[in-house]
Each structure stands twice: as C-alpha cells, then as structure tokens.
Amino acid sequence: EVYKEKTTYISNYLNCMDLDNRIHCDFKQTSTATSRLSSANPNLQNVTKSEKLRSLFVAPEEFVLVRVDWGHLELRVVAAIANEEHMLDAIHKGRNLHQETAEALGLKYDDGKTINFLMLFGGTPWKISQEFHVPIDQAKRIEEKYYRAFPGIKRYHQQQTELAHNFHHSAHSPDFL
C-alpha cells in the first residue's frame, strides 16, 4: 500500500513541482469523450483519500485551497435544467445523488454513480449493456427504471433529441441557407 502511494502519487507530484515546490496541474476542457473537465501533469482528480497524503496539499499564505466535486456539480446542473424534482429534492435535503440513484434502482453505490454518468452523457441501452456486461434487454430495463425514477431527466433527453432532430432537418432545408 505504501509502495503504491509512493509510485502513484508522491513520485508523480514530486516530478511535477515547480521551482517554488508548488504543483500546478493542467485543466483540460476538451480532452475527454464525455466533455467533462480533466486534469493532467499531475492528475489531481484522483488524489488519494489518505489523510497523510492530502495534508501535503497546502495553499500559499493568504490563499485557500478549494476541493470541488465536479461530478455532483454536473448532476446538480442537469437536475436544475431538467427540473428533475426527485434529484432537486435530494439536493435540497443534502443527500448524495449517486446514493439516491443506487437506492432507486436497487444497485450498489458505485453502480449508481456509473449509471448517473452514463445517463448524464447520453447513455443508451447499448452503452449500459457494455458498461455493466449485461444483455441488451436487461440494459433497456435499467434505462426504463432510471427514467421512471427520474422522469425530468427523461423529458430533458427527449427535448434535446427533438431539438437536435429539428435542427438537423432545418439545416438541410433550402430555407436554412
């Protein structure tokens, strides 16, 4: 465990330090297939949960170090845009959205988190079947159950699909030009 922390985290951080012994990662806005933000050199999105290693991150004097959970931010934004009442209620009550999904679908927490991200970024039964290694008919049932639990997300996805479809057709009409 100590060897893994040294090779995965500490050595990487030491190699990325500047002359002032500070780490400045690169935030990338266009490098993932899902359009999520990512960081590199080093990747600070997977900092270990070890309190000893987390204590190495210190803000300069008169500054504050901020830790942000991007995943919940994205889910909160989609819940607000989609006016998904169940998710909004969970947010207002301080509940964990991944846990809410896991409970609604009868899944483990990590699977609830995975399905949230799949659905957030255009999940389809095919993608669900690939991610969870299940037959396509079972993946369709998972999608249906998700949409029953979160009907605002289903409405939002349908609206966005219709918008894209209408745009595509209008873009190919002679009046578009």
PLY file of the C-alpha trace (Angstrom):
ply
format ascii 1.0
element vertex 177
property float x
property float y
property float z
element edge 176
property int vertex1
property int vertex2
end_header
0.00 0.00 0.00
2.83 2.41 0.88
4.70 1.46 -2.31
1.56 2.14 -4.37
1.11 5.56 -2.74
4.75 6.40 -3.39
4.73 5.36 -7.07
1.22 6.51 -7.93
1.10 9.78 -6.04
4.24 11.05 -4.32
6.73 10.40 -7.16
4.32 11.91 -9.65
3.77 15.00 -7.50
7.50 15.47 -6.93
8.15 15.30 -10.69
5.52 17.98 -11.32
6.67 20.52 -8.71
7.94 23.90 -9.90
10.92 25.82 -8.52
8.78 27.06 -5.62
7.85 23.47 -4.72
4.29 24.02 -5.91
2.14 21.88 -8.20
0.11 23.49 -10.98
-1.88 20.94 -12.95
-3.24 21.48 -16.44
-7.04 21.63 -16.64
-8.27 20.25 -19.93
-11.69 21.20 -21.24
-11.76 19.21 -24.47
-9.80 16.03 -23.92
-12.48 13.61 -22.74
-15.12 11.82 -24.80
-17.76 12.84 -22.26
-16.92 16.57 -22.32
-16.00 16.51 -18.65
-13.15 18.57 -17.29
-9.97 16.65 -16.64
-6.60 17.47 -15.16
-3.10 16.30 -16.00
0.52 16.85 -15.04
-0.41 15.65 -12.43
-3.97 14.39 -12.41
-5.40 15.94 -9.27
-8.85 14.45 -9.81
-7.86 11.18 -8.23
-5.93 12.37 -5.20
-5.76 9.56 -2.70
-8.16 9.54 0.23
-5.21 9.08 2.59
-5.26 11.97 5.06
-1.45 11.85 5.31
-1.06 12.47 1.58
-3.90 15.01 1.43
-2.14 17.00 4.14
0.69 17.62 1.64
-1.61 19.97 -0.27
-1.30 23.38 1.32
-2.39 26.73 -0.07
0.07 29.64 -0.03
-0.33 32.14 2.78
-3.48 34.28 2.39
-4.98 31.78 -0.08
-7.49 29.00 0.38
-7.34 25.53 -1.12
-10.70 24.51 -2.54
-11.78 20.95 -3.28
-14.65 20.60 -5.76
-16.62 17.51 -6.62
-17.21 18.05 -10.35
-19.45 15.01 -10.68
-22.06 16.28 -8.31
-21.81 19.72 -9.87
-22.71 18.29 -13.27
-25.58 16.28 -11.81
-26.87 19.32 -9.94
-26.79 21.43 -13.11
-28.65 18.79 -15.13
-31.17 18.30 -12.31
-31.84 22.05 -12.35
-32.02 22.36 -16.15
-34.25 19.28 -16.41
-36.29 20.36 -13.39
-35.92 16.81 -12.09
-37.93 17.03 -8.86
-36.60 13.89 -7.15
-32.98 14.96 -7.66
-33.70 18.56 -6.68
-35.41 17.37 -3.50
-32.39 15.20 -2.69
-30.05 18.16 -3.30
-32.10 20.45 -1.04
-32.06 17.82 1.70
-28.27 17.36 1.38
-28.50 13.78 0.16
-25.97 12.13 -2.15
-27.29 11.88 -5.72
-25.34 8.71 -6.51
-26.80 7.06 -3.40
-30.29 8.21 -4.43
-29.83 6.59 -7.83
-28.40 3.40 -6.34
-31.37 3.08 -3.98
-33.93 3.91 -6.68
-32.51 1.24 -9.00
-31.55 -1.34 -6.36
-27.84 -1.03 -7.19
-24.60 -0.68 -5.26
-23.36 2.90 -4.76
-20.61 2.65 -7.39
-23.09 1.29 -9.95
-25.48 4.14 -9.12
-22.66 6.58 -9.77
-21.78 4.86 -13.04
-25.37 4.90 -14.29
-25.70 8.59 -13.37
-22.71 9.46 -15.54
-23.85 7.20 -18.35
-27.27 8.86 -18.39
-25.82 12.32 -17.91
-23.68 11.96 -21.02
-26.12 10.29 -23.37
-26.34 6.77 -22.03
-28.14 4.28 -24.24
-29.10 0.67 -23.59
-26.08 -0.32 -25.69
-23.69 1.70 -23.51
-25.36 0.39 -20.35
-25.02 -3.20 -21.58
-21.34 -2.64 -22.35
-20.56 -0.96 -19.02
-22.40 -3.46 -16.84
-21.75 -6.53 -19.03
-25.45 -7.39 -19.25
-27.69 -8.37 -22.18
-29.30 -5.51 -24.09
-32.82 -6.34 -22.83
-31.61 -6.04 -19.23
-29.88 -2.75 -20.11
-33.18 -1.48 -21.53
-34.89 -2.33 -18.24
-32.19 -0.44 -16.32
-32.74 2.60 -18.56
-36.53 2.38 -18.12
-36.17 2.09 -14.34
-33.83 5.11 -14.32
-36.30 7.17 -16.33
-39.19 6.09 -14.06
-37.17 7.20 -11.03
-36.11 10.47 -12.69
-38.81 11.47 -15.23
-37.40 15.01 -15.53
-34.19 13.56 -16.98
-36.24 11.55 -19.49
-38.19 14.67 -20.55
-34.94 16.61 -20.87
-33.32 13.90 -23.02
-36.42 13.74 -25.23
-36.48 17.54 -25.62
-32.79 17.66 -26.53
-33.16 14.82 -29.03
-36.14 16.56 -30.64
-34.24 19.86 -30.75
-31.27 18.20 -32.47
-33.57 16.36 -34.88
-35.41 19.57 -35.81
-32.14 21.46 -36.23
-30.74 18.71 -38.45
-33.80 18.81 -40.69
-33.91 22.63 -40.83
-30.18 22.75 -41.58
-30.78 20.64 -44.69
-33.71 22.66 -45.98
-33.22 25.26 -48.72
-34.57 27.98 -46.38
-31.72 27.38 -43.89
-29.12 28.86 -46.24
0 1
1 2
2 3
3 4
4 5
5 6
6 7
7 8
8 9
9 10
10 11
11 12
12 13
13 14
14 15
15 16
16 17
17 18
18 19
19 20
20 21
21 22
22 23
23 24
24 25
25 26
26 27
27 28
28 29
29 30
30 31
31 32
32 33
33 34
34 35
35 36
36 37
37 38
38 39
39 40
40 41
41 42
42 43
43 44
44 45
45 46
46 47
47 48
48 49
49 50
50 51
51 52
52 53
53 54
54 55
55 56
56 57
57 58
58 59
59 60
60 61
61 62
62 63
63 64
64 65
65 66
66 67
67 68
68 69
69 70
70 71
71 72
72 73
73 74
74 75
75 76
76 77
77 78
78 79
79 80
80 81
81 82
82 83
83 84
84 85
85 86
86 87
87 88
88 89
89 90
90 91
91 92
92 93
93 94
94 95
95 96
96 97
97 98
98 99
99 100
100 101
101 102
102 103
103 104
104 105
105 106
106 107
107 108
108 109
109 110
110 111
111 112
112 113
113 114
114 115
115 116
116 117
117 118
118 119
119 120
120 121
121 122
122 123
123 124
124 125
125 126
126 127
127 128
128 129
129 130
130 131
131 132
132 133
133 134
134 135
135 136
136 137
137 138
138 139
139 140
140 141
141 142
142 143
143 144
144 145
145 146
146 147
147 148
148 149
149 150
150 151
151 152
152 153
153 154
154 155
155 156
156 157
157 158
158 159
159 160
160 161
161 162
162 163
163 164
164 165
165 166
166 167
167 168
168 169
169 170
170 171
171 172
172 173
173 174
174 175
175 176
